[in-house]
Each structure stands twice: as structure tokens, then as C-alpha cells.
Amino acid sequence: KLLTDQDTDQYFLKEELNRINKLLIKKYNLYGEFVELDLINSGAFGTVYRVFDKHNRRFLAIKRIEVGFQATANKPPVTKEQVDFSARGEIISCLKIIAMDNPNLLQIYQIIYEPGCYCEILMEYGYGTLYDFLRYMHKTKTKYEGFETELDEDLANQIEIIHDRKIRHRDIKPSNIIIRKGLKFTLCDYGLAETFNDPNPTELPIVGTLNYLPKEIQECYKNG
């Protein structure tokens, strides 16, 4: 059987992931058992669960994209092609983030990819998301002075870093922002991210969560 370009790409991607994972296991001491706890979020192609690292006694998150997943009962199951399309873009962005080794960016601990079947990305969990934090403040009528300034500074810094490495996140919203100790913030979920060469393209596809897109793009989307 002759290998296609896609087969070759997948082979080298798996080989690179195996190499990176060996380094990450040593760096983060990932030798223990992980207990799956509860569902954090669910999207078009997969789910994110909170897990407990028994060896290091810490909470982490695992994103899982897999064939056959259905976001809702009326949605068709995720196909092999959709798994590969969704996983590959996110993996490439995650590998760039791992290579930067920047503590301000999302900490990624492991990536497991089986082409045409599933992809799992183990990452930091922190103290929940900005979405959870905003809901808590609204429900309890609690105010945290200055958190908006910290949020703006953290996100601006991270966006500059990833743009310098030619990565666009393309889905910045409260549920994709993790809260860290000391009320620090970091972007997560690079599922819609893309790498780019032209910093000022004339045309871009409209992607992301509609309610968090700029108003002018929302209008274009609604008007077709």
C-alpha cells in the first residue's frame, strides 16, 4: 500500500508527539493515575472534563475529541475526518505553545492523538473559568476591585506572545479563559486556533462564538 501525503503527515505528527510526551512526562512528573471527575464543557466535536492527578494531588483538565461524539441528539456523530481536522489544528498550536515554555501561557501536559479515532489533550485547570467567576460575582453580588485591569493586561500580553508566533486564537470568550492563583488569567481551548503567515490578511473566514465576535462581523454573519 502506497502512503498518501496525509498518511505521511500523520506518521510524523505522531512521532513528534511521542517525543514531546516523553519530555513532558519527566518535566511534570506524570507517572500517576488520573481520576475523571466531572464535565466542564461540551462543544461541537468533543468534551472537556476535570480530572484529579492522584500522584501530584492536583486538578487538571482533559479535552477529548472522538469519533461518534454527538453534541446534541439532533446533531450527526463526529466523523473520522472531523476528528483529524479539529485535532490537527489544535495540536499544531499546542506544540508551538509547549515549545515557547512560557509560564504566562496555558500549561499543556500531554497530547495523545490516534488519527481517525480520537485526540486527548491534558492541560492545567486552575480555579475554573472567567465565565464561572462572573456568574459567582453576579450571584453573590461580590466585587473584586481591579480584576478587570489584571484581565486586560494578562490577555493583551498573551495575545501578543501567540501572535508573534503566528497563532490566532479566534475564540476568545469567558469560558475560554482560566483563572489562576492570585487572580491571574490565561487563554485556553485552542480548538479554533490557526497558524498564519500574513499578519494583515484581506480576507478571513468567520469563526468563533457568535455572541463574542465584533459587532460588525456579527452583522455580516447575520446578513449572510
Secondary structure, 3 states (H helix, E strand, C coil): CCCCHHHHHHHHHHHHHHHHHHHHHHHHCCCCCEEEEEEEEECCCEEEEEEEECCCCEEEEEEEEECCCCCCCCCCCCCHHHHHHHHHHHHHHHHHHHHHCCCCCCCEEEEEEECCCEEEEEEECCCCEHHHHHHHHHHHCCCCCCHHHHHHHHHHHHHHHHHHCCEECCCCCHHHEEEECCCEEEECCCCCCEECCCCCCCCCCCCCCHHHCCHHHHHHHHCC
